[in-house]
Amino acid sequence: MPDVILFNKPWGVLSQFSDREGRRTLAEFVQAPGFRPAGRLDYDSEGLLVLCDDGALQARIASPRFKLAKTYLVQVEGEVSDTALAQLRRGVVLNDGPTQPAAAERIDTPPLWERDPPVRFRASIPTSWLSLTLTEGRNRQVRRMSAAVGFPTLRLVRWRIGPWSLEGLAPGAWRRESVNLPAQAKKATRRPAPRRLRPRL
């Protein structure tokens, strides 16, 4: 039975264990040999990062082909409009092609921790929050999607990946959980064996 580590990654931490430039990494927080991140979370984003000690489970979480839903809490510049939400739900066109439809909802300010460093506010421009759930994993996708509909992202917190959430985890904290990965899921992540060609007679 594989294990996962659920880690609340702070802002300004890389989703890896070492860095030649001396930036903060997972090694500062997680001491668990054999665990590797399943996917990544940008340096300037916060929230849930799942680490695995099982290759099949790691592939299943990280690979876009399994369409594991990921939910983000997003603070944007301006009062997000119904038109923008409708665009996000339909999918928006980015420079690398159209996105899949997303689950997008306007939400009240969530009871999150204070970010360090704090978000820069402009007194003349309000901010608002939305919940955005994706099944894709493009580079900086949430930020690009919010900008494409006219509401630049100020703060981005990944709250949920599949069945796992940040519930009860402070920034920099982590917990370890066991996962029952079904046999068919393991088979689905394995590469098929190469076909053996029979010689022609």
KAZICOR-V892844 format. One record per backbone hydrogen bond with DSSP energy under -0.5 kcal/mol. CO is the residue of the C=O (numbers start at 1). NH is the residue of the N-H. Records with the same first field share a line. If there is no record, write none. Layout:
BEGIN
CO: NH / NH
END
This chain:
BEGIN
2: 179
3: 53
4: 177
5: 7 / 51
6: 175
7: 9 / 49
8: 172
9: 47
10: 13
14: 16
16: 26
19: 22
24: 14
25: 28
26: 29 / 30
29: 31
30: 32
32: 35
36: 52
37: 39
42: 45
43: 12 / 13
46: 158
47: 9
49: 7
50: 38
51: 5
52: 36
54: 58
55: 59
56: 60
57: 61
58: 62
59: 63
63: 66
64: 67
69: 162
70: 134
71: 159 / 160
72: 74 / 132
73: 157
74: 76 / 130
75: 154 / 155
76: 78 / 128
78: 80
81: 85
82: 86
83: 87
84: 88
85: 89
86: 90
87: 91
88: 102
92: 94 / 99
94: 97
97: 94
102: 104
103: 133
105: 131
107: 129
110: 112
119: 121
121: 123
122: 125
126: 78
128: 76
129: 107
130: 74
131: 105
132: 72 / 134
133: 103
134: 70
138: 141
140: 144
141: 145
142: 146
143: 147
144: 148
145: 149
146: 151
147: 150
152: 77
155: 75
156: 46
157: 73 / 159
158: 48
159: 166
160: 71
161: 164
164: 161
166: 169
168: 170
170: 173
173: 8
175: 6
177: 4
179: 181
180: 182
182: 185 / 186
183: 187
184: 188
185: 189
186: 189 / 190
187: 190
195: 197
END
